[in-house]
Amino acid sequence: MNGPHLVTDPVDPRVEVFRDVRDRDLRGRDGLFMAESEMVLQRLLAHPEQLHSILLSPNKFERFAERLRVLPDSVPVYTAEIEIMGSISGFHIHRGVLAAGLRPEPATLRPEVALDSLRGDGPCTLLVAEGVTNVDNIGAFFRIGAAFGVDGLLFDATCCDPLYRKAVRVSMGHVLSVPWSMAAEGQWLETLQSLRDEWGMTLIAAESGCDAMPLWDVKWPERCAIVVGSEGPGLPGETLDLCDAAVEIPMQGEVPSVNVALASGICLYERTRAASL
């Protein structure tokens, strides 16, 4: 382990990567992403090759000391009092944990690379999202997907960044362990078509109306992708046209739908339940 290095000056250049993280989206900047919370750091420590550097309060350093000792010297560990951490980051770090991770190269996130191991004839479940720009929903997809054993997640280019700091936190760090991919800009429909034609996936749209069948009537195929869209407009017509079926969660009263992350969880639960029968 390289450290711990004590930081007492908020303008210490060694911790520049942690500066003003609330207002700076690290997407694409120096190929890094920001993570916070003990749970996320635990998951990162299971993949030390993804770590760039760590900033901890003294108490949190003591909690992680044993696990930190095995880190390579290329990953520096810094400690600072909570107040100093807040001055560096631009917000109160009450959890006392910040870590900078190495963002995958964009080419490695393409479906044919990131999800290539899922090709074949065996059982497979994908959660596919189009146009979801709420960072909480993106993070929740990973936590829900991990809970129900999805094999991978696929996003179109308009979805917000799964490695945005809040998305990583909401995912409870599962963005670091569940395989995921982002389709190239302008290639979304071709990507969906490829899932059907080359990967043998049945595309099931989660969308109310459009002659959708009740969720409990679905005959779940061995290989399927559950496709969800943004709240409000939902899935565009050209995407629905590519799907093999549309399902809906019947609502009561005057509630037309539920949150997209919750809806995906209900669909994945129903698929898991049906598979166990």
MOVENWO-V591371 format. One record per residue. N is the residue number from 1. PSI is psi in degrees with one decimal (NA if undefined). Layout:
<<N,PSI> <N,PSI>>
This chain:
<<1,135.1> <2,91.0> <3,-166.4> <4,145.6> <5,118.9> <6,131.6> <7,120.1> <8,-10.2> <9,120.6> <10,-22.6> <11,14.8> <12,121.0> <13,-17.8> <14,-24.5> <15,27.9> <16,-33.1> <17,-23.7> <18,6.6> <19,133.1> <20,44.2> <21,-24.5> <22,-36.6> <23,2.1> <24,107.8> <25,119.4> <26,7.2> <27,114.7> <28,-12.0> <29,109.3> <30,17.6> <31,34.6> <32,161.4> <33,159.7> <34,139.2> <35,151.2> <36,164.3> <37,151.5> <38,-42.9> <39,-44.7> <40,-40.7> <41,-38.8> <42,-41.9> <43,-36.5> <44,-38.3> <45,-21.8> <46,-13.3> <47,67.2> <48,-21.4> <49,-15.0> <50,-4.5> <51,140.0> <52,-49.7> <53,165.1> <54,139.5> <55,121.1> <56,152.3> <57,158.9> <58,-40.8> <59,-43.0> <60,-30.7> <61,-42.4> <62,-37.3> <63,-33.2> <64,2.3> <65,-47.4> <66,-44.2> <67,-29.6> <68,-25.5> <69,-24.1> <70,-1.9> <71,145.8> <72,156.5> <73,-14.8> <74,-9.9> <75,97.4> <76,144.2> <77,125.1> <78,148.8> <79,145.7> <80,151.4> <81,154.5> <82,-41.9> <83,-39.9> <84,-41.6> <85,-41.5> <86,-38.5> <87,-35.4> <88,-48.4> <89,-24.1> <90,3.5> <91,162.7> <92,117.7> <93,74.5> <94,-18.8> <95,-19.5> <96,22.4> <97,125.3> <98,140.4> <99,140.2> <100,127.8> <101,161.5> <102,120.7> <103,136.7> <104,151.3> <105,139.3> <106,-37.7> <107,-29.6> <108,-10.2> <109,-0.4> <110,145.9> <111,-40.0> <112,-12.7> <113,-58.0> <114,-32.8> <115,15.3> <116,-33.0> <117,-12.5> <118,-3.9> <119,155.6> <120,-158.4> <121,-5.3> <122,174.2> <123,143.0> <124,138.8> <125,123.7> <126,144.1> <127,122.4> <128,130.4> <129,137.0> <130,127.8> <131,20.4> <132,110.8> <133,-0.1> <134,120.7> <135,-32.3> <136,-39.8> <137,-40.6> <138,-45.8> <139,-40.6> <140,-34.3> <141,-42.2> <142,-43.1> <143,-44.2> <144,-43.3> <145,-42.6> <146,-38.9> <147,-33.5> <148,13.4> <149,35.2> <150,151.1> <151,-19.4> <152,164.3> <153,144.8> <154,132.2> <155,149.1> <156,170.3> <157,-13.2> <158,-10.6> <159,151.8> <160,164.9> <161,118.9> <162,-19.2> <163,14.0> <164,145.3> <165,-47.0> <166,-35.6> <167,-41.7> <168,-42.9> <169,-46.8> <170,-33.0> <171,-5.7> <172,29.2> <173,0.8> <174,-13.9> <175,-18.9> <176,-10.3> <177,-24.9> <178,125.7> <179,137.8> <180,161.0> <181,155.8> <182,123.0> <183,150.3> <184,148.8> <185,132.3> <186,2.6> <187,19.1> <188,-50.7> <189,-37.3> <190,-36.0> <191,-44.7> <192,-41.6> <193,-38.4> <194,-37.3> <195,-39.4> <196,-50.8> <197,-36.5> <198,-26.5> <199,-8.5> <200,30.2> <201,137.4> <202,125.6> <203,120.2> <204,113.3> <205,131.6> <206,98.2> <207,130.2> <208,154.4> <209,-149.2> <210,42.7> <211,31.1> <212,142.4> <213,153.8> <214,143.2> <215,-38.0> <216,-6.9> <217,-0.8> <218,135.4> <219,97.3> <220,125.8> <221,166.7> <222,-36.4> <223,116.2> <224,154.3> <225,122.1> <226,119.3> <227,122.6> <228,155.2> <229,-174.6> <230,150.9> <231,140.2> <232,-90.2> <233,-26.3> <234,-154.7> <235,137.9> <236,160.1> <237,-38.8> <238,-29.8> <239,-44.5> <240,-35.8> <241,-27.9> <242,-16.2> <243,148.4> <244,-24.2> <245,158.7> <246,136.4> <247,155.0> <248,155.2> <249,107.6> <250,130.7> <251,159.1> <252,160.3> <253,-142.3> <254,19.6> <255,113.7> <256,-27.0> <257,174.3> <258,168.9> <259,143.0> <260,-35.6> <261,-42.0> <262,-42.2> <263,-40.9> <264,-36.9> <265,-40.1> <266,-43.1> <267,-43.8> <268,-36.4> <269,-45.3> <270,-38.8> <271,-43.3> <272,-42.6> <273,-44.4> <274,-36.4> <275,-23.8> <276,-10.6> <277,NA>>
